[in-house]
């Protein structure tokens, strides 16, 4: 969108015409010459009638264009681009997703049921889309914990990396403690007041070098709040709900249980309420100055007039 910072500069458009009316005409250099009546009788026609008169008028048109370009440059034209949303100072939020072999089991007893990991991708992906302003990271864990994405404002990339995850990518076991420990280490590299870890699993800690309870104690020292989510059917025996509950309560978070995809969606909706997104998003519109275009045109017309004066045709 074109915008003039000083549009009032165009009010000076009739200034040359007004000056021509107000100021006295300059004295002619040949005013003392002998006046010859009927001088036109002595003039020799060099072409069709009116040609010389038309030739002398074209400098006035160039002067008008020159003046218009100067006013256009003085009005400071700018091109304003579309609004761009700026990252706001939100939370540092890490998601830790279990990729153990048990995550390949159906989430419900329905015939067309999807497995636990695909359900997690779908619901967690919707959650990521809503977290505008937060820095989000992704940890995948199995036998070990891996940092799939560091904390970033690029929610699209985090979502893509989550969707590309697959069963056994990190091994077949479940290293819950290592996942928490890796999150604590990564959060220590950033200065932020709100540090959140959302840990989702369907089992118990069966691998890794650090116990979940010990990792939770380290999280407390770093000001890390942990929300734990246990997923699986009602009769799931592998899920260690007691440990997940202890981790959450120790760090000031909460433990949630999801028996199906509908409950999982409600849990992430509740997390949005417990840790709301910053509402005062900031935007800016990129601006490019365009004054040099009319100014360059004015310089061109000025050069054209100077050349015409030098050749004696103006």
Secondary structure, 3 states (H helix, E strand, C coil): CEEECCHHHHHHCCHHHHHHHHCCCCCCCCCCCCCCCCHHHCCCCCCCCCHHHHHHHHHHHHHHHHHHHHHHHHCCEEEEEEEEEECCCCCEEEEEEECCHHHHCECCCCCCCCEHHHHHHHHHHHHHHHCCCCEEEEEEECCCEEEEEEEECCHHHHHHHHHCCCCCCCCCCCCHHHHHHHHHHHHCCCCCCCEEEEEEECCCCCCCCCCHHHHHHHHHHCCEEEEEEEECCCCCCCCCHHHHHHHHHHHCCCEEEECCHHHHHHHHHHHHHHCCCCCCCEEEEEEEECHHHHHHHHHHHHHHHHHHHHHCCC
